[in-house]
């Protein structure tokens, strides 16, 4: 009996020591990420590419600037709040999780009429006529990789003076948590055509929305909101 008790005690102590070591390793691993990659972030851009009779077409691009972490399955979920009464006529490379109430439309029916749409990436194998470059990975974004989709916005401004871009962006992704960084006004994005012979430029300056990681590898899904200030300028020239 005494031998069994001592064996059990030794076993319990061993388990406790092992748990402490694992806990210390986890903490060290998290701190190591911060030390090795202090500027890690996920950056989201909203580029207005063209104007339409009642709105515009934009390309939304997500950059995973994390050297040692990817956004794993089930992937990212992106949301925002419209500034006015905008709707989404169509999307390529992604879809909203709900359509909302579009009953007031009698002809063409919008893709989404919600004030706060929630968008997810399309899955691999999506038909080519529904894709754009860097889409359709099921929301998975590898380290230093890109995810993108196109959205046609209606009942919106049709000039830089009248358009109001969405705010209160939210990012939901598995893995470490995310916190808000500042919104940064940047230069208009340039896009290279598939044949590589022409460079086009966004109609407005894009906005960076930065989500910085924090916490441990075992953090639950986290949400981050930010309300940026948008400054838009028209650029008539296309530089090669």
Secondary structure, 3 states (H helix, E strand, C coil): CHHHHHHHHHHHHHHHHHHHHHHHHHHHHHHHHHHHCCCCEEEEEEEEEEEECCEEEEEEEEEEECCCCCECCCCCEEEEECCCCCEEEEEECEEECCCCCCCCCCCCCCCECCCCCEEEECCCCCCHHHCCCCCCCCCCECCCCEEEEEEEEECCCCCCCCCCCCEEEEEEECCCEEEEEEEEECCCCEEECCCCCCEEECCCCCEEEEEEEECCCCCCCECCEECCCCCCCCCCCCCC
